[in-house]
Amino acid sequence: MRVVFLSWEYPPRIVGELAWQVQSQIERLRRKGLKIDLVTISDAGYYVEEPAPSFRITRITSPVSHHSTIITWMVSINTEAARIVADIYHSESDRIILHTYDWHFAPASSALKKALNIPWVASLYSLEQHRSLNPNSPLSSCIRTIEWHMVRECDFLLVRDEWMLREVRNNLSIDREAVVVSNPSAADWEDQVLQLYEKLVSS
């Protein structure tokens, strides 16, 4: 089993707390012996690095420049991410699982799940309804639609606490058993996530 993480931030690219969350979670899962690929965004061009055994980072950049909104930027980034994950899928003998963070790579993950039958776990740390100063703007409405599709199409949705679970249900109108409260601060977080991965691989 190999897990491919997709996150729009990871050190040294730090936009908020998510970068440190992803780094910590990957390290905890690596200590359990999990093989991991990380696909993330680079501000300095495309490159691949292998900082540790069984851990490979591919940093990608948009093949298109001069974007009018974050949506057009993320669409081009998603196209590149899907290409990288497809290459991993076809070059590895291990069963692949996708694990994404928030909405940024949801379009690529949805396409890969459907085209290649790759299981998909999504971690949701914030909602556009919370982040935006104008949640009813066309831009925010678009992002909320992506979130809406993401929580319905992923195999498991991880949220960090009961408050976030209620917010997801209220704002995205979802009530699925596949929404799991998984607190990254818990001592057994990695064991819980590994159990979800194993369930997806064996199904």
Residue frames relative to the residue before (quaternion, step in Angstrom):
aa qw qx qy qz dx dy dz
M 1.0000 0.0000 0.0000 0.0000 0.00 0.00 0.00
R 0.0314 -0.7716 0.6352 -0.0103 3.54 -0.98 0.92
V 0.2002 -0.7808 0.5820 0.1074 3.59 -0.84 0.95
V 0.1867 -0.7631 0.6120 0.0908 3.54 -0.90 1.01
F 0.1825 -0.7823 0.5912 0.0718 3.56 -0.56 1.22
L 0.0783 -0.7637 0.6381 0.0589 3.55 -1.11 0.74
S 0.1365 0.7841 -0.5884 0.1427 3.55 -0.64 1.16
W 0.4307 -0.7265 0.4689 0.2585 3.57 -0.88 0.86
E 0.7704 0.1767 -0.1681 0.5891 3.57 1.29 -0.04
Y 0.1386 0.7329 -0.6518 0.1371 3.50 -1.18 0.82
P 0.5786 -0.6074 0.3860 0.3838 3.62 -0.84 0.83
P 0.5473 -0.1584 -0.8218 -0.0111 1.57 -1.97 1.57
R 0.5268 0.5985 -0.4408 0.4124 3.63 1.21 0.11
I 0.0687 0.8156 -0.5610 0.1237 3.56 -0.21 1.32
V 0.1033 -0.7867 0.6081 0.0251 3.54 -0.67 1.17
G 0.7838 -0.0822 0.0916 0.6087 3.57 1.06 -0.80
E 0.7942 -0.3058 0.2269 0.4735 3.55 -1.18 -0.57
L 0.5219 0.6750 -0.4110 0.3210 3.58 1.16 -0.51
A 0.5957 0.5869 -0.3686 0.4060 3.60 0.98 -0.78
W 0.7029 0.4512 -0.2665 0.4809 3.57 0.89 -0.95
Q 0.6016 0.5565 -0.3561 0.4489 3.61 1.06 -0.67
V 0.6815 0.4850 -0.2902 0.4649 3.55 0.85 -0.99
Q 0.6453 0.5263 -0.3228 0.4498 3.59 0.91 -0.87
S 0.6727 0.4987 -0.2928 0.4616 3.58 0.89 -0.95
Q 0.6802 0.4965 -0.2988 0.4489 3.58 0.88 -0.90
I 0.6357 0.5172 -0.3310 0.4678 3.57 0.99 -0.77
E 0.6575 0.5075 -0.3193 0.4563 3.60 0.92 -0.85
R 0.6558 0.5108 -0.3187 0.4554 3.59 0.95 -0.80
L 0.6795 0.4705 -0.2906 0.4821 3.58 0.98 -0.79
R 0.6073 0.5467 -0.3551 0.4541 3.59 1.08 -0.64
R 0.6423 0.5301 -0.3248 0.4483 3.57 1.02 -0.76
K 0.6373 0.4958 -0.3161 0.4981 3.57 1.28 -0.31
G 0.5957 -0.6109 0.3435 0.3924 3.57 1.30 0.08
L 0.4390 0.7122 -0.4502 0.3120 3.59 1.23 0.20
K 0.3722 -0.6923 0.5727 0.2329 3.57 -1.07 0.79
I 0.0380 -0.8382 0.5417 -0.0512 3.57 -0.71 1.07
D 0.0970 -0.7111 0.6916 0.0810 3.49 -1.24 0.78
L 0.1210 -0.7657 0.6262 0.0826 3.55 -1.09 0.73
V 0.1032 -0.7514 0.6494 0.0551 3.54 -0.93 0.98
T 0.1144 0.8023 -0.5698 0.1364 3.56 -0.59 1.16
I 0.5834 -0.6076 0.4269 0.3290 3.56 -1.30 0.24
S 0.1961 -0.7685 0.6019 0.0931 3.53 -1.06 0.84
D 0.3033 -0.7283 0.5843 0.1900 3.54 -1.10 0.73
A 0.7165 0.4298 -0.2346 0.4968 3.58 1.29 -0.05
G 0.7163 -0.4277 0.2595 0.4865 3.59 1.13 0.54
Y 0.6456 -0.5492 0.3928 0.3569 3.54 -1.36 0.28
Y 0.2730 0.7467 -0.5912 0.1355 3.57 -1.01 0.81
V 0.3263 -0.7293 0.5773 0.1685 3.53 -1.31 0.50
E 0.0036 0.7923 -0.6101 0.0080 3.55 -1.03 0.79
E 0.1794 -0.7617 0.6133 0.1072 3.56 -1.20 0.56
P 0.1251 -0.8593 0.4932 0.0532 3.59 0.18 1.29
A 0.7988 0.0646 -0.0209 0.5978 3.59 1.23 -0.33
P 0.6464 -0.5088 0.3732 0.4290 3.62 -1.17 0.38
S 0.8457 0.1258 -0.1302 0.5021 3.57 -1.07 0.84
F 0.6711 0.4172 -0.3136 0.5265 3.59 1.15 0.59
R 0.0326 0.8024 -0.5903 0.0814 3.55 -0.59 1.20
I 0.1655 -0.7758 0.6045 0.0736 3.55 -0.95 0.93
T 0.0742 -0.7585 0.6456 0.0479 3.55 -0.93 0.93
R 0.1357 -0.7944 0.5906 0.0421 3.54 -0.59 1.18
I 0.1130 -0.8299 0.5464 0.0009 3.55 -0.59 1.20
T 0.1835 -0.7569 0.6149 0.1236 3.51 -1.28 0.39
S 0.6179 -0.5589 0.3941 0.3878 3.56 -1.17 0.46
P 0.3841 -0.7234 0.5188 0.2450 3.60 -0.88 0.87
V 0.6987 0.3843 -0.2425 0.5525 3.58 1.32 -0.15
S 0.2083 -0.7858 0.5697 0.1209 3.59 -0.95 0.81
H 0.7876 0.3376 -0.2485 0.4516 3.54 -1.37 0.17
H 0.1406 0.8091 -0.5493 0.1547 3.54 0.50 1.27
S 0.4635 -0.6952 0.4824 0.2630 3.54 -1.10 0.77
T 0.7954 0.0451 -0.0111 0.6042 3.63 1.10 -0.66
I 0.6644 -0.4754 0.3835 0.4308 3.55 -1.30 0.13
I 0.5880 0.5876 -0.3727 0.4124 3.60 1.12 -0.56
T 0.6895 0.4554 -0.3031 0.4747 3.61 0.79 -0.91
W 0.6090 0.5455 -0.3463 0.4600 3.58 1.10 -0.66
M 0.7047 0.4639 -0.2724 0.4626 3.59 0.85 -0.98
V 0.5872 0.5606 -0.3804 0.4430 3.62 1.07 -0.59
S 0.6892 0.4630 -0.2878 0.4773 3.59 0.88 -0.89
I 0.6262 0.5208 -0.3303 0.4769 3.59 1.07 -0.71
N 0.6448 0.5282 -0.3203 0.4501 3.60 0.98 -0.81
T 0.6101 0.5452 -0.3488 0.4571 3.57 1.05 -0.72
E 0.6741 0.4817 -0.2828 0.4833 3.57 0.95 -0.90
A 0.6415 0.5248 -0.3252 0.4554 3.61 0.98 -0.82
A 0.6435 0.5218 -0.3226 0.4578 3.59 0.96 -0.84
R 0.6332 0.5281 -0.3287 0.4605 3.59 1.02 -0.77
I 0.6652 0.5028 -0.3048 0.4602 3.59 0.93 -0.92
V 0.6755 0.4856 -0.3030 0.4649 3.61 0.87 -0.92
A 0.6262 0.5275 -0.3407 0.4622 3.59 1.00 -0.73
D 0.6271 0.5245 -0.3304 0.4716 3.59 1.04 -0.74
I 0.6371 0.5131 -0.3227 0.4761 3.59 1.00 -0.84
Y 0.6420 0.5466 -0.3104 0.4390 3.56 0.91 -0.97
H 0.7502 0.4133 -0.2199 0.4668 3.59 0.84 -0.96
S 0.7082 0.4546 -0.2667 0.4698 3.61 1.21 -0.35
E 0.7045 0.4310 -0.2558 0.5025 3.60 1.24 -0.26
S 0.4016 -0.7082 0.5272 0.2432 3.57 -1.10 0.70
D 0.5618 0.6116 -0.3864 0.4012 3.60 1.24 -0.37
R 0.5254 -0.5796 0.5085 0.3599 3.54 -1.26 0.43
I 0.2874 -0.7860 0.5320 0.1289 3.58 -0.86 1.01
I 0.0606 -0.7472 0.6602 0.0457 3.55 -1.18 0.78
L 0.2971 -0.7327 0.5829 0.1871 3.57 -1.04 0.79
H 0.0019 -0.7623 0.6470 0.0149 3.56 -1.11 0.74
T 0.0332 -0.8280 0.5583 -0.0388 3.57 -0.44 1.23
Y 0.3043 -0.7437 0.5727 0.1625 3.53 -1.31 0.46
D 0.8397 -0.0239 -0.0534 0.5399 3.53 -0.78 1.17
W 0.7740 -0.4514 0.2375 0.3752 3.57 -1.30 -0.10
H 0.5023 0.7417 -0.3939 0.2060 3.57 1.14 -0.63
F 0.7927 0.2474 -0.1405 0.5392 3.60 0.96 -0.78
A 0.2990 0.7818 -0.4990 0.2242 3.59 1.16 0.44
P 0.6487 0.5172 -0.3580 0.4284 3.68 0.84 -0.75
A 0.6680 0.4852 -0.3039 0.4754 3.60 0.89 -0.88
S 0.6626 0.5173 -0.3088 0.4449 3.59 0.92 -0.89
S 0.6369 0.5241 -0.3232 0.4640 3.57 0.99 -0.81
A 0.6701 0.4954 -0.2988 0.4649 3.58 0.92 -0.91
L 0.6689 0.5016 -0.2984 0.4604 3.60 0.95 -0.89
K 0.6202 0.5422 -0.3410 0.4529 3.57 1.00 -0.77
K 0.7208 0.4491 -0.2523 0.4638 3.56 0.86 -0.98
A 0.7151 0.4713 -0.2657 0.4427 3.59 0.91 -0.89
L 0.8149 0.2524 -0.0910 0.5138 3.58 0.95 -0.94
N 0.4058 -0.7318 0.4561 0.3030 3.58 1.31 0.04
I 0.3155 0.7410 -0.5171 0.2899 3.56 0.94 1.00
P 0.4252 -0.6905 0.5124 0.2826 3.65 -0.75 0.94
W 0.1698 -0.8105 0.5598 0.0289 3.55 -1.07 0.84
V 0.0815 -0.7567 0.6486 0.0122 3.54 -0.84 1.15
A 0.0946 -0.7908 0.6034 0.0390 3.59 -0.93 0.90
S 0.1903 -0.7425 0.6315 0.1166 3.56 -1.05 0.85
L 0.1153 -0.8069 0.5786 0.0267 3.56 -0.77 1.04
Y 0.1122 -0.8340 0.5401 0.0133 3.57 -0.51 1.25
S 0.7977 0.0325 -0.0264 0.6017 3.58 1.18 -0.40
L 0.3095 -0.7346 0.5749 0.1848 3.54 -1.29 0.38
E 0.6044 -0.5641 0.4187 0.3757 3.55 -1.15 0.61
Q 0.5793 0.5942 -0.3615 0.4251 3.57 1.13 -0.66
H 0.6975 0.4486 -0.2573 0.4961 3.59 1.12 -0.69
R 0.7131 0.5025 -0.2613 0.4131 3.56 0.93 -0.92
S 0.7228 0.5006 -0.2520 0.4044 3.55 0.91 -0.96
L 0.4206 -0.6753 0.5470 0.2603 3.55 -1.13 0.73
N 0.7667 0.1758 -0.1045 0.6085 3.56 1.28 -0.40
P 0.1126 -0.8657 0.4844 0.0563 3.61 0.45 1.20
N 0.6738 0.4804 -0.3039 0.4721 3.60 1.23 -0.23
S 0.4202 0.6988 -0.4724 0.3346 3.59 1.26 0.15
P 0.6512 -0.5166 0.3692 0.4157 3.62 -1.18 0.39
L 0.6417 0.5255 -0.3318 0.4494 3.59 0.98 -0.80
S 0.6930 0.4651 -0.2812 0.4738 3.58 0.82 -0.95
S 0.6122 0.5467 -0.3471 0.4536 3.58 1.04 -0.71
C 0.6328 0.5276 -0.3211 0.4671 3.57 1.04 -0.80
I 0.6773 0.4832 -0.2947 0.4701 3.58 0.88 -0.94
R 0.6334 0.5223 -0.3370 0.4610 3.61 0.98 -0.74
T 0.6223 0.5318 -0.3386 0.4640 3.59 1.07 -0.69
I 0.6304 0.5162 -0.3294 0.4771 3.58 1.02 -0.78
E 0.6404 0.5128 -0.3188 0.4747 3.60 0.98 -0.85
W 0.6278 0.5543 -0.3256 0.4389 3.58 0.99 -0.91
H 0.6915 0.4554 -0.2766 0.4879 3.58 0.88 -0.93
M 0.6261 0.5690 -0.3419 0.4090 3.58 0.95 -0.83
V 0.7157 0.4603 -0.2815 0.4435 3.59 0.76 -0.99
R 0.6682 0.4842 -0.2973 0.4802 3.58 1.22 -0.35
E 0.7439 0.4332 -0.2286 0.4546 3.57 1.04 -0.69
C 0.5891 0.5572 -0.3924 0.4342 3.63 1.10 -0.42
D 0.5450 -0.6273 0.4492 0.3282 3.57 -1.21 0.50
F 0.7714 0.0111 -0.0122 0.6361 3.57 1.13 -0.72
L 0.1655 -0.7535 0.6286 0.0982 3.55 -1.06 0.81
L 0.1660 -0.7968 0.5769 0.0692 3.58 -0.68 1.12
V 0.0152 -0.7651 0.6437 -0.0061 3.56 -0.94 0.97
R 0.5311 -0.7167 0.3641 0.2678 3.56 -0.98 0.82
D 0.8180 0.0348 -0.0225 0.5738 3.62 1.13 -0.36
E 0.7024 -0.4726 0.3314 0.4164 3.55 -1.34 0.17
W 0.5933 0.5658 -0.3696 0.4373 3.61 1.09 -0.64
M 0.6787 0.4771 -0.2930 0.4752 3.57 0.90 -0.92
L 0.5914 0.5613 -0.3586 0.4546 3.57 1.09 -0.65
R 0.6702 0.4830 -0.2978 0.4784 3.59 0.93 -0.89
E 0.6498 0.5238 -0.3216 0.4473 3.60 0.99 -0.82
V 0.6312 0.5198 -0.3259 0.4746 3.58 1.01 -0.79
R 0.6805 0.4870 -0.2950 0.4613 3.57 0.88 -0.90
N 0.7042 0.4687 -0.2754 0.4568 3.58 0.93 -0.85
N 0.7589 0.4085 -0.2142 0.4596 3.59 0.86 -0.97
L 0.7789 0.3009 -0.1613 0.5261 3.57 1.08 -0.65
S 0.3929 -0.7729 0.4383 0.2367 3.55 1.33 0.29
I 0.4736 0.6591 -0.4495 0.3732 3.55 0.76 1.02
D 0.0191 0.7687 -0.6390 0.0220 3.52 -1.09 0.76
R 0.2096 0.7900 -0.5356 0.2124 3.55 0.21 1.34
E 0.5194 -0.6185 0.4895 0.3287 3.54 -1.15 0.62
A 0.6213 0.5756 -0.3330 0.4145 3.56 1.21 -0.48
V 0.5453 0.5576 -0.4228 0.4616 3.61 1.28 0.12
V 0.0595 -0.8338 0.5471 -0.0441 3.56 -0.48 1.26
V 0.3422 -0.6993 0.5869 0.2223 3.57 -0.97 0.89
S 0.1017 0.7946 -0.5823 0.1384 3.56 -0.56 1.22
N 0.1624 -0.8298 0.5314 0.0508 3.55 -0.07 1.33
P 0.3800 -0.7561 0.4804 0.2306 3.64 -0.47 1.14
S 0.6235 0.5466 -0.3433 0.4412 3.60 1.21 -0.35
A 0.5331 0.6428 -0.4037 0.3737 3.59 1.24 -0.29
A 0.5741 -0.6283 0.4099 0.3281 3.56 -1.05 0.80
D 0.7574 0.3568 -0.1962 0.5105 3.60 1.09 -0.65
W 0.2352 0.8118 -0.5106 0.1580 3.61 1.20 0.38
E 0.7002 0.4821 -0.2945 0.4366 3.60 0.75 -0.98
D 0.6209 0.5325 -0.3479 0.4581 3.59 1.09 -0.65
Q 0.6415 0.5202 -0.3196 0.4644 3.57 0.99 -0.81
V 0.6823 0.4802 -0.2910 0.4681 3.58 0.91 -0.91
L 0.6280 0.5310 -0.3358 0.4592 3.59 1.00 -0.74
Q 0.6211 0.5335 -0.3372 0.4647 3.59 1.06 -0.70
L 0.6392 0.5083 -0.3248 0.4771 3.58 1.03 -0.76
Y 0.6339 0.5266 -0.3259 0.4634 3.58 0.97 -0.85
E 0.6686 0.5011 -0.3024 0.4587 3.58 0.87 -0.97
K 0.6289 0.5350 -0.3356 0.4534 3.57 1.01 -0.75
L 0.6700 0.4940 -0.2963 0.4683 3.58 0.99 -0.81
V 0.6587 0.5132 -0.3106 0.4542 3.58 0.99 -0.83
S 0.7266 0.4458 -0.2435 0.4627 3.57 0.99 -0.82
S 0.5944 0.5942 -0.3727 0.3934 3.61 1.19 -0.31
